[in-house]
Amino acid sequence: MPIATNGTHIGSPVKTQTPVQEDDDDSRRELERPVDVKEDMRQMGQRQRVTMILNSSEFRDELDAIITDALKHGPHPASLISLQQISELLLPHTSRWTTVSSLSRAGGSVIVPINDIRGVDSTTYSKSERLLRCKLASLYRLIDLFGWSQGIYNHITARVNQEQEHFLINPFGMMYHEVTGSSLVKVDVAGNIVDPGSTTYGINRAGYTLHSAIHKARPDIKCIVHLHTPAVAAVSAMKCGLLPLSQDALFCGKISYHDYRGISIEDDVKKLLVEDLGPINKVMILRNHGFVACGETIEEAWKYAFNVINACEVQVRAAPIGLDQLYLPSSEQQKRIADVLQGNINEASDDKKWKIGELEYECLMRILDNAGFRTGYVYRQPLIRTIDKSATFKDVEVPPAASSATSFVDAGQTQTEPYSPSRQAQRTTEWRNSPNAYLKKEIEETGTLNPKKVTKWVPDTALNHSTPIKIDTKHQFAPSNINPKELKNHQKQMKDDRFNEKISAGYQSKILENAGWEDLTQMKEPHQSSSEPIVVVGAASKGIIKRDQQNNAIVYKSYYGQNPFSHMDDDEIEKYKREVEQNQIRQQASKKNALLDEIRSGSDSHYDDQVDSFNTSGSGRGK
């Protein structure tokens, strides 16, 4: 077959285009591949390379030589450090936070939300308990993401309230990344389940004994974190304990130690555990086991746990050098640094509104929310840009309103009219003609023994023409010496009365108490003449009285009269009831006797009439 100068077959031009098309398909398929699939493919490639290196003969020979040299010359630190460097170089290290970020970019559909208290479940818990559940479940997720969890073991508890001594704990049987706000179990101090949550799991009673003992002895502690990571377990096995080598160790302050005796629920063990912790310390290391971090808030407990784990990792890495080669600060320096780190000195920070661990915990909650965990955390300082309202905006000097209209010119151009305070004052105080004339008079009240003078504006009937009156103020015709906020205060008082259920809906007028209006109009005061009938009436408000009678109205200070039976006990009230019943029986008997007497008297008179009529008729027949 002929071959061209470029190396392709002349007789088969189609074959030259096929590889290019396949490459385009592969590249397009690579671009359209999801992010999580790409991450899995990358990790698979790393595993293949590691497997190839581990299976190679060169690596086996070098590793055998290192181990043989370590066995011959003893546990030399250099050999251990070199072995650790080889493991760090070859083994893949994938951070949990990298996985979280990749899942958030992929859409976060595989993440179980933390705040799942919705619908009917939200009415079961109070608002504070809902926030506490979401915050505690978020702490379980953080510990899992940091790699500190150990399956379904270890516990974190939080106190719900001080009155009932209820606590929240994870259900025994769920992984840390499965814990949600509704799945947490509410128990009392004895470990009895009060609310099982949204799952059917119970709790680890043996593991809860440590938490219950500390919660019962320390009411100031709200959250307890109990973990045992490898680094902490290694430090707990050292006789020297946790040394103040790093800033994280100095932050923990004074640390307590307890000789762990295994899982036990005896009272003597609980008492010894509380005595070892002490009344002030927040961190306690359990020998050959792990540690306990306590805090007045969930954020504080997390901060102590974070620092303890970091301090133990630093000590484990520095221990091969030799404890005698380590530099330890003095006790004064330790106290000084601990006070500065915990914010007890004013020079440490100008911002005093944050407690221990709150600022860092809020940052971690923001990372979880951005990754799609839906923590339900209430941020004290959200990332919202604030606008300075005091700044002057140059875009619009005058707001678009009818008052900002300008005077127009014939040419179509506008000319702004300058604001003049003197012109405005002249407009408000200008002379105006009134169609009527009024006189200012002081009239005495009527219907009272001590009448007061009331200032009123009355029409001037003597003038036949209108009189110009200069309006000085807009309240010129309003009565003087009054409180301008009287109406507002009255409205506020009415709202308070309705809110406190002092009054019910509808009007509660007390004008017509025991008599009709016709009867009241006929009543007169002794000192009043017949031409001006004045009636003293009672009402709850002067606003519902006729204008002629407003000055004579009496406003009741209380809504109801005093109960006449309030000073009597139950025996006196029963005695009073019996007397009333006896009086009623006597009245009924007297009425009955009177009726019988009337009937008898009526029958006797009827008999006498019949006798008289009979005698009259007999005498007539005899004649």
C-alpha positions as CSV (number, residue, x, y, z in Angstrom):
1,M,0.0,0.0,0.0
2,P,1.5,3.4,-0.9
3,I,2.6,5.6,2.0
4,A,2.7,9.3,2.0
5,T,5.6,11.5,3.2
6,N,3.8,12.2,6.5
7,G,3.6,8.5,7.3
8,T,-0.2,8.0,6.7
9,H,-1.7,5.5,4.3
10,I,-3.1,7.2,1.2
11,G,-5.7,4.6,0.5
12,S,-7.3,4.8,4.0
13,P,-8.1,8.5,4.8
14,V,-10.9,7.5,7.2
15,K,-8.6,5.7,9.6
16,T,-6.6,8.9,10.2
17,Q,-9.7,10.7,11.7
18,T,-10.9,7.9,14.0
19,P,-8.2,8.3,16.8
20,V,-8.9,12.0,16.9
21,Q,-12.6,11.5,17.4
22,E,-12.0,8.9,20.2
23,D,-9.7,11.3,22.0
24,D,-12.4,14.0,21.9
25,D,-14.9,11.6,23.4
26,D,-12.5,10.6,26.2
27,S,-11.7,14.3,27.0
28,R,-15.4,15.2,27.0
29,R,-16.3,12.2,29.2
30,E,-13.5,13.3,31.5
31,L,-14.9,16.8,31.8
32,E,-18.4,15.6,32.4
33,R,-17.4,13.2,35.1
34,P,-18.7,14.1,38.7
35,V,-16.3,15.4,41.3
36,D,-16.8,12.5,43.7
37,V,-16.0,10.0,40.9
38,K,-12.8,12.0,40.1
39,E,-11.8,11.9,43.8
40,D,-12.4,8.1,43.9
41,M,-10.3,7.6,40.7
42,R,-7.5,9.7,42.1
43,Q,-7.4,7.7,45.3
44,M,-7.5,4.4,43.3
45,G,-4.5,5.6,41.4
46,Q,-2.6,6.4,44.6
47,R,-3.4,3.0,46.0
48,Q,-2.1,1.3,42.9
49,R,1.2,3.3,43.1
50,V,1.6,2.5,46.8
51,T,0.9,-1.2,46.1
52,M,3.5,-1.2,43.4
53,I,6.1,0.4,45.7
54,L,5.3,-1.9,48.6
55,N,5.6,-5.0,46.3
56,S,8.9,-3.9,44.8
57,S,12.1,-5.7,45.9
58,E,14.1,-2.5,46.4
59,F,11.6,-1.3,49.1
60,R,11.7,-4.7,50.9
61,D,15.5,-4.7,51.0
62,E,15.7,-1.2,52.4
63,L,13.0,-1.8,55.0
64,D,14.7,-5.0,56.1
65,A,18.0,-3.2,56.5
66,I,16.4,-0.5,58.7
67,I,14.6,-3.1,60.9
68,T,17.8,-5.2,61.2
69,D,19.9,-2.2,62.1
70,A,17.3,-1.2,64.8
71,L,17.3,-4.6,66.3
72,K,21.1,-4.8,66.5
73,H,21.8,-1.3,67.9
74,G,18.7,-1.0,70.1
75,P,15.7,1.4,69.8
76,H,17.7,4.3,68.3
77,P,15.5,7.4,67.7
78,A,17.0,8.0,64.3
79,S,15.7,4.6,62.9
80,L,12.2,5.3,64.3
81,I,12.2,8.7,62.8
82,S,13.3,7.5,59.4
83,L,10.7,4.7,59.5
84,Q,8.0,7.4,60.3
85,Q,9.2,9.5,57.5
86,I,9.0,6.6,55.0
87,S,5.4,5.9,56.2
88,E,4.4,9.5,55.8
89,L,6.0,9.7,52.4
90,L,4.3,6.5,51.0
91,L,1.0,6.2,52.7
92,P,-1.8,8.4,51.3
93,H,-3.2,11.0,53.8
94,T,-6.6,12.3,52.9
95,S,-8.0,14.9,55.3
96,R,-11.6,14.7,56.4
97,W,-12.1,18.4,55.6
98,T,-11.0,17.7,52.0
99,T,-13.8,15.1,51.8
100,V,-16.2,17.6,53.2
101,S,-15.3,20.2,50.6
102,S,-15.5,17.7,47.8
103,L,-19.0,16.6,48.9
104,S,-20.1,20.3,49.1
105,R,-18.9,20.9,45.6
106,A,-20.7,17.8,44.4
107,G,-24.0,19.0,45.8
108,G,-24.0,17.6,49.3
109,S,-26.8,15.1,48.6
110,V,-25.1,12.3,50.6
111,I,-24.8,14.4,53.8
112,V,-27.3,13.7,56.6
113,P,-28.6,17.1,57.8
114,I,-28.0,17.9,61.5
115,N,-31.0,20.1,62.0
116,D,-33.8,17.6,61.2
117,I,-36.2,18.8,63.9
118,R,-39.1,19.9,61.7
119,G,-42.9,19.7,61.5
120,V,-44.6,18.0,64.5
121,D,-41.2,17.3,66.2
122,S,-40.5,21.0,66.5
123,T,-43.5,21.4,68.9
124,T,-42.2,18.7,71.2
125,Y,-39.1,20.7,72.3
126,S,-38.6,24.2,73.4
127,K,-36.6,26.7,71.4
128,S,-33.6,26.5,73.7
129,E,-33.6,22.7,73.6
130,R,-33.8,22.6,69.8
131,L,-30.8,24.9,69.6
132,L,-28.9,22.8,72.2
133,R,-29.7,19.5,70.3
134,C,-28.4,21.0,67.0
135,K,-25.3,22.3,68.7
136,L,-24.5,19.0,70.4
137,A,-25.1,17.0,67.2
138,S,-22.8,19.4,65.4
139,L,-20.1,18.7,67.9
140,Y,-20.4,14.9,67.2
141,R,-19.9,15.7,63.5
142,L,-16.8,17.8,64.2
143,I,-15.2,15.0,66.3
144,D,-15.9,12.6,63.5
145,L,-14.4,14.9,60.9
146,F,-11.3,15.5,62.9
147,G,-10.9,11.7,63.2
148,W,-11.2,11.5,66.9
149,S,-14.2,9.1,67.0
150,Q,-14.0,5.3,67.7
151,G,-17.0,3.8,66.2
152,I,-20.1,3.9,68.4
153,Y,-18.1,4.3,71.6
154,N,-17.2,7.4,73.6
155,H,-19.9,10.0,74.6
156,I,-20.6,13.7,74.7
157,T,-23.3,14.8,77.1
158,A,-25.0,18.2,77.6
159,R,-27.2,19.5,80.4
160,V,-30.7,20.6,79.2
161,N,-31.7,22.5,82.3
162,Q,-30.8,22.9,86.0
163,E,-34.3,22.4,87.4
164,Q,-35.1,18.9,86.1
165,E,-31.5,17.6,85.7
166,H,-32.0,16.3,82.2
167,F,-29.1,15.5,79.8
168,L,-28.6,14.7,76.1
169,I,-26.5,11.8,75.0
170,N,-25.9,10.0,71.7
171,P,-27.9,6.7,71.1
172,F,-25.7,3.7,71.6
173,G,-25.5,2.0,68.2
174,M,-25.1,5.0,65.8
175,M,-21.9,6.3,64.3
176,Y,-20.9,9.9,65.0
177,H,-21.6,11.0,61.4
178,E,-25.2,9.7,61.8
179,V,-26.1,11.7,64.9
180,T,-28.7,14.4,64.3
181,G,-30.6,16.8,66.5
182,S,-33.7,14.6,66.8
183,S,-31.8,11.3,67.4
184,L,-30.2,12.5,70.7
185,V,-31.6,10.7,73.8
186,K,-32.8,12.7,76.8
187,V,-32.0,11.0,80.2
188,D,-32.1,12.0,83.8
189,V,-29.2,11.9,86.2
190,A,-29.9,8.2,87.0
191,G,-29.7,7.2,83.4
192,N,-33.5,6.7,82.9
193,I,-34.7,7.6,79.4
194,V,-37.0,10.6,79.4
195,D,-37.2,11.0,75.6
196,P,-35.8,8.3,73.3
197,G,-35.5,10.7,70.3
198,S,-36.2,9.6,66.7
199,T,-34.4,6.2,67.0
200,T,-35.1,2.9,68.8
201,Y,-31.6,2.7,70.3
202,G,-31.0,3.0,74.0
203,I,-27.9,4.4,75.8
204,N,-24.7,2.9,77.1
205,R,-25.4,2.9,80.8
206,A,-22.0,1.8,81.8
207,G,-20.4,4.6,79.8
208,Y,-22.9,7.2,81.1
209,T,-21.9,6.6,84.8
210,L,-18.8,8.8,84.4
211,H,-20.8,11.7,82.9
212,S,-23.6,11.4,85.5
213,A,-21.1,11.5,88.4
214,I,-19.5,14.7,87.1
215,H,-22.8,16.3,86.2
216,K,-24.2,15.6,89.7
217,A,-21.2,16.9,91.6
218,R,-20.5,19.9,89.3
219,P,-23.6,22.0,88.6
220,D,-21.5,24.6,86.8
221,I,-20.5,22.1,84.1
222,K,-23.0,21.9,81.1
223,C,-21.1,19.8,78.6
224,I,-18.6,16.8,79.1
225,V,-16.5,15.4,76.3
226,H,-14.9,11.9,76.8
227,L,-12.5,10.7,74.2
228,H,-9.4,8.4,74.1
229,T,-7.4,9.0,70.9
230,P,-4.1,7.2,70.4
231,A,-2.0,10.2,71.3
232,V,-4.0,10.9,74.5
233,A,-3.9,7.3,75.5
234,A,-0.1,7.3,75.1
235,V,0.3,10.4,77.2
236,S,-2.1,9.0,79.9
237,A,0.3,6.0,80.2
238,M,3.3,8.3,81.0
239,K,4.3,8.8,84.6
240,C,5.0,12.5,83.9
241,G,1.5,13.1,82.5
242,L,0.8,16.0,80.2
243,L,3.8,18.3,80.2
244,P,3.5,22.1,79.4
245,L,5.4,21.8,76.2
246,S,3.2,23.8,73.9
247,Q,0.6,26.6,73.9
248,D,-2.2,24.1,73.7
249,A,-1.0,22.4,76.9
250,L,-0.7,25.7,78.7
251,F,-4.2,26.7,77.7
252,C,-5.7,23.7,79.7
253,G,-4.4,25.1,82.9
254,K,-4.2,22.8,85.9
255,I,-5.0,19.2,84.9
256,S,-6.4,16.5,87.2
257,Y,-5.5,12.8,87.0
258,H,-7.5,9.7,87.9
259,D,-6.4,6.1,88.1
260,Y,-8.9,4.5,85.8
261,R,-10.4,1.3,87.2
262,G,-12.5,0.3,84.2
263,I,-16.2,0.5,83.8
264,S,-17.8,0.5,87.2
265,I,-20.9,1.9,88.7
266,E,-20.0,1.7,92.4
267,D,-20.6,4.8,94.5
268,D,-17.0,4.7,95.9
269,V,-15.6,4.9,92.4
270,K,-17.9,7.8,91.5
271,K,-16.9,9.7,94.7
272,L,-13.2,9.1,94.0
273,L,-13.7,10.3,90.4
274,V,-15.3,13.6,91.6
275,E,-12.6,14.1,94.2
276,D,-9.8,13.7,91.6
277,L,-11.5,16.2,89.3
278,G,-11.9,18.9,91.9
279,P,-14.2,21.9,92.2
280,I,-12.4,24.1,89.6
281,N,-10.5,22.0,87.0
282,K,-12.0,21.4,83.6
283,V,-9.6,18.7,82.2
284,M,-8.9,15.3,83.7
285,I,-6.7,12.6,82.3
286,L,-7.8,9.0,83.0
287,R,-4.6,6.9,83.4
288,N,-4.1,4.3,80.6
289,H,-7.5,5.3,79.1
290,G,-8.2,8.8,77.8
291,F,-9.3,12.2,79.0
292,V,-12.4,14.1,80.1
293,A,-12.9,17.8,79.0
294,C,-15.6,19.8,80.7
295,G,-17.0,23.3,80.1
296,E,-19.8,25.7,81.1
297,T,-20.8,25.7,77.4
298,I,-20.5,23.3,74.5
299,E,-18.0,25.6,72.9
300,E,-15.7,25.7,76.0
301,A,-15.8,21.9,76.3
302,W,-14.8,21.5,72.6
303,K,-12.0,24.1,73.0
304,Y,-10.5,22.2,75.9
305,A,-10.8,18.8,74.1
306,F,-9.1,20.3,71.0
307,N,-6.2,21.7,73.0
308,V,-5.7,18.5,75.0
309,I,-5.5,16.3,71.8
310,N,-3.1,18.8,70.1
311,A,-0.9,19.0,73.2
312,C,-0.7,15.2,73.5
313,E,0.3,14.9,69.8
314,V,3.1,17.4,70.4
315,Q,4.3,15.5,73.4
316,V,4.2,12.2,71.6
317,R,6.3,13.6,68.8
318,A,8.8,15.2,71.2
319,A,9.1,12.3,73.6
320,P,11.6,10.3,71.4
321,I,14.2,13.0,71.9
322,G,14.2,12.4,75.6
323,L,12.3,14.1,78.5
324,D,15.5,15.6,79.9
325,Q,16.1,17.4,76.6
326,L,12.8,19.2,76.7
327,Y,12.5,22.8,77.9
328,L,9.7,23.5,80.3
329,P,8.6,27.1,81.2
330,S,8.5,28.3,84.8
331,S,5.3,28.2,86.8
332,E,5.0,32.0,86.6
333,Q,5.3,31.9,82.8
334,Q,2.8,29.1,82.7
335,K,0.2,31.0,84.7
336,R,0.9,34.2,82.7
337,I,0.4,32.5,79.3
338,A,-2.6,30.5,80.5
339,D,-4.3,33.8,81.7
340,V,-3.6,35.5,78.4
341,L,-4.9,32.5,76.3
342,Q,-8.1,32.3,78.3
343,G,-8.8,36.0,78.1
344,N,-8.5,36.8,81.8
345,I,-6.2,39.8,81.1
346,N,-7.5,43.0,79.5
347,E,-4.4,43.4,77.3
348,A,-5.1,40.1,75.5
349,S,-8.1,41.2,73.5
350,D,-10.2,44.3,73.2
351,D,-13.3,42.3,72.3
352,K,-14.8,40.8,75.5
353,K,-18.2,39.6,74.2
354,W,-16.8,36.1,73.2
355,K,-16.5,33.4,75.7
356,I,-14.0,30.6,75.5
357,G,-14.2,28.7,72.3
358,E,-17.3,30.6,70.9
359,L,-15.4,32.4,68.1
360,E,-13.7,29.2,66.9
361,Y,-16.8,27.1,67.2
362,E,-18.8,29.6,65.1
363,C,-16.2,29.5,62.4
364,L,-16.4,25.7,62.3
365,M,-20.3,25.9,62.1
366,R,-19.9,28.2,59.1
367,I,-17.7,25.6,57.4
368,L,-20.3,22.8,58.0
369,D,-23.1,25.0,56.8
370,N,-21.2,25.8,53.6
371,A,-20.6,22.1,53.1
372,G,-24.4,21.4,53.3
373,F,-24.7,20.0,56.9
374,R,-27.4,22.4,57.9
375,T,-26.4,22.7,61.5
376,G,-29.2,25.0,62.6
377,Y,-26.6,27.1,64.5
378,V,-27.6,30.7,65.4
379,Y,-24.7,32.9,64.6
380,R,-23.9,35.7,67.0
381,Q,-22.0,37.6,64.3
382,P,-23.1,36.6,60.8
383,L,-21.0,37.4,57.8
384,I,-23.2,40.3,56.6
385,R,-21.9,43.6,55.3
386,T,-23.4,46.5,57.3
387,I,-24.2,49.8,55.6
388,D,-23.4,53.0,57.3
389,K,-26.7,54.8,57.4
390,S,-25.1,58.1,58.6
391,A,-23.2,58.5,55.3
392,T,-24.5,60.9,52.8
393,F,-25.5,59.5,49.5
394,K,-24.6,61.8,46.6
395,D,-26.7,60.0,44.0
396,V,-30.0,61.6,45.1
397,E,-29.7,64.7,47.1
398,V,-33.5,65.4,47.5
399,P,-35.9,62.5,47.6
400,P,-38.6,62.4,44.9
401,A,-41.6,63.9,46.6
402,A,-44.2,66.6,46.0
403,S,-42.4,68.9,48.4
404,S,-39.2,68.8,46.4
405,A,-40.8,70.2,43.3
406,T,-38.9,73.0,41.6
407,S,-40.1,76.1,39.7
408,F,-40.2,75.6,36.0
409,V,-39.0,78.1,33.4
410,D,-40.5,78.6,30.0
411,A,-37.3,77.3,28.3
412,G,-37.9,73.9,29.9
413,Q,-35.0,74.2,32.4
414,T,-35.5,73.8,36.1
415,Q,-34.3,76.2,38.7
416,T,-34.1,74.9,42.3
417,E,-35.8,77.1,44.9
418,P,-33.5,77.5,48.0
419,Y,-34.9,76.6,51.4
420,S,-35.4,79.7,53.6
421,P,-36.2,79.2,57.3
422,S,-37.4,82.8,57.6
423,R,-39.8,82.3,54.6
424,Q,-41.1,79.2,56.2
425,A,-41.7,81.0,59.5
426,Q,-43.4,83.8,57.7
427,R,-45.8,81.4,56.0
428,T,-46.9,79.8,59.3
429,T,-47.4,83.1,61.1
430,E,-49.1,85.1,58.4
431,W,-52.4,86.9,58.9
432,R,-55.6,85.0,57.9
433,N,-59.2,86.1,57.8
434,S,-61.6,84.0,59.8
435,P,-65.3,83.9,58.8
436,N,-66.4,84.1,62.4
437,A,-65.4,86.0,65.5
438,Y,-64.6,84.3,68.8
439,L,-64.1,85.4,72.3
440,K,-62.0,83.8,75.0
441,K,-64.1,83.4,78.2
442,E,-63.7,81.6,81.5
443,I,-66.9,79.8,82.4
444,E,-67.5,78.3,85.8
445,E,-68.6,74.6,86.0
446,T,-72.1,73.7,86.9
447,G,-73.4,70.9,89.1
448,T,-70.6,70.9,91.6
449,L,-70.3,72.4,95.1
450,N,-66.9,73.9,94.3
451,P,-67.0,75.0,90.6
452,K,-63.8,75.5,88.7
453,K,-63.2,78.0,85.9
454,V,-62.9,76.4,82.4
455,T,-61.4,78.4,79.5
456,K,-63.5,78.2,76.3
457,W,-63.7,79.9,72.9
458,V,-67.3,81.1,72.4
459,P,-68.9,82.9,69.4
460,D,-69.0,86.7,69.6
461,T,-72.6,87.5,68.6
462,A,-72.2,91.3,69.2
463,L,-70.1,91.8,66.0
464,N,-71.7,91.8,62.6
465,H,-68.5,91.4,60.6
466,S,-65.6,89.0,60.7
467,T,-62.5,89.9,62.7
468,P,-59.0,88.9,61.5
469,I,-57.2,86.7,64.0
470,K,-53.5,86.2,63.7
471,I,-52.6,82.5,64.0
472,D,-49.4,82.4,66.1
473,T,-49.2,78.7,66.6
474,K,-51.1,75.7,65.2
475,H,-52.3,74.9,68.8
476,Q,-53.8,78.3,69.3
477,F,-57.4,77.1,69.8
478,A,-56.4,74.1,71.8
479,P,-56.9,74.3,75.6
480,S,-53.8,75.3,77.5
481,N,-52.0,73.7,80.4
482,I,-52.6,70.2,79.2
483,N,-50.3,67.3,78.6
484,P,-49.7,66.8,74.8
485,K,-49.0,63.1,75.4
486,E,-52.3,62.5,77.2
487,L,-53.9,60.7,74.3
488,K,-50.8,58.5,73.6
489,N,-50.6,57.6,77.3
490,H,-54.2,56.7,77.4
491,Q,-53.9,54.5,74.4
492,K,-50.9,52.8,75.9
493,Q,-52.8,52.2,79.1
494,M,-55.7,50.7,77.2
495,K,-53.3,48.3,75.4
496,D,-51.7,47.3,78.6
497,D,-55.1,46.6,80.2
498,R,-56.1,44.4,77.3
499,F,-52.8,42.6,77.3
500,N,-53.0,41.9,81.1
501,E,-56.6,40.8,80.6
502,K,-58.0,43.5,83.0
503,I,-60.8,44.2,80.6
504,S,-62.7,42.1,78.1
505,A,-63.9,42.8,74.6
506,G,-66.7,45.4,74.2
507,Y,-67.7,48.5,76.1
508,Q,-68.0,48.4,79.9
509,S,-70.0,51.5,80.6
510,K,-71.3,51.9,84.1
511,I,-73.6,54.8,83.4
512,L,-76.8,52.8,83.7
513,E,-76.2,50.8,86.8
514,N,-79.6,50.4,88.6
515,A,-81.8,53.0,86.9
516,G,-82.9,54.0,83.4
517,W,-82.0,57.2,81.7
518,E,-85.5,58.6,82.1
519,D,-85.3,58.1,85.8
520,L,-81.9,59.7,86.0
521,T,-83.1,62.8,84.1
522,Q,-85.8,63.3,86.7
523,M,-83.3,63.3,89.6
524,K,-82.0,66.7,90.7
525,E,-79.4,67.9,93.1
526,P,-80.7,69.9,96.1
527,H,-78.6,73.0,95.3
528,Q,-79.6,73.2,91.7
529,S,-82.5,75.1,90.3
530,S,-85.3,73.5,88.2
531,S,-84.0,75.3,85.0
532,E,-80.7,73.4,84.9
533,P,-81.3,69.7,85.9
534,I,-77.9,68.2,86.7
535,V,-77.5,64.5,87.4
536,V,-74.3,63.1,88.9
537,V,-73.7,59.8,87.1
538,G,-70.8,57.3,87.2
539,A,-68.9,56.1,84.2
540,A,-65.7,54.3,83.3
541,S,-64.6,57.1,80.9
542,K,-65.7,60.7,80.4
543,G,-65.6,60.2,76.6
544,I,-68.9,58.3,76.6
545,I,-70.9,60.9,78.6
546,K,-72.9,63.6,77.1
547,R,-71.0,66.8,76.7
548,D,-73.4,68.7,79.0
549,Q,-72.7,66.2,81.8
550,Q,-69.0,65.6,81.4
551,N,-67.9,67.9,84.2
552,N,-70.2,66.1,86.6
553,A,-69.2,62.5,85.8
554,I,-67.4,60.4,88.3
555,V,-64.6,58.1,87.0
556,Y,-64.3,54.9,88.9
557,K,-60.8,54.0,90.0
558,S,-61.4,50.3,90.2
559,Y,-63.3,48.0,87.8
560,Y,-65.1,46.0,90.4
561,G,-66.2,46.5,94.0
562,Q,-64.8,44.7,96.9
563,N,-66.1,41.2,97.6
564,P,-68.2,41.4,100.9
565,F,-67.4,37.7,101.6
566,S,-63.6,38.0,101.2
567,H,-63.1,38.3,105.0
568,M,-65.2,35.3,105.9
569,D,-64.0,31.7,106.1
570,D,-65.8,28.6,104.9
571,D,-67.6,28.0,108.1
572,E,-69.0,31.5,108.3
573,I,-70.1,31.3,104.7
574,E,-72.0,28.0,105.3
575,K,-73.6,29.5,108.4
576,Y,-74.7,32.5,106.3
577,K,-76.2,30.2,103.7
578,R,-78.2,28.3,106.3
579,E,-79.6,31.6,107.7
580,V,-80.6,32.7,104.2
581,E,-82.4,29.4,103.6
582,Q,-84.2,29.7,106.9
583,N,-85.3,33.2,106.1
584,Q,-86.6,32.1,102.7
585,I,-88.5,29.2,104.4
586,R,-90.1,31.7,106.9
587,Q,-91.0,34.1,104.1
588,Q,-92.6,31.3,102.1
589,A,-94.5,30.1,105.3
590,S,-95.8,33.6,106.1
591,K,-96.9,34.1,102.5
592,K,-98.7,30.7,102.6
593,N,-100.5,31.6,105.9
594,A,-101.5,34.9,104.6
595,L,-103.0,33.3,101.5
596,L,-104.9,30.8,103.6
597,D,-106.3,33.5,105.8
598,E,-107.4,35.4,102.8
599,I,-109.2,32.3,101.4
600,R,-110.9,31.6,104.7
601,S,-112.0,35.2,105.1
602,G,-113.4,35.2,101.6
603,S,-115.4,31.9,102.1
604,D,-116.9,33.2,105.4
605,S,-118.2,36.4,103.8
606,H,-119.7,34.3,100.9
607,Y,-121.6,32.1,103.5
608,D,-123.0,35.1,105.3
609,D,-124.3,36.5,102.0
610,Q,-126.1,33.3,101.2
611,V,-127.8,33.2,104.6
612,D,-129.0,36.8,104.2
613,S,-130.4,36.1,100.8
614,F,-132.2,33.0,102.1
615,N,-133.8,34.9,105.0
616,T,-135.1,37.6,102.7
617,S,-136.7,35.1,100.3
618,G,-138.5,33.2,103.2
619,S,-140.0,36.3,104.6
620,G,-141.4,37.2,101.2
621,R,-143.1,33.9,100.8
622,G,-144.8,34.2,104.2
623,K,-146.4,37.4,103.3
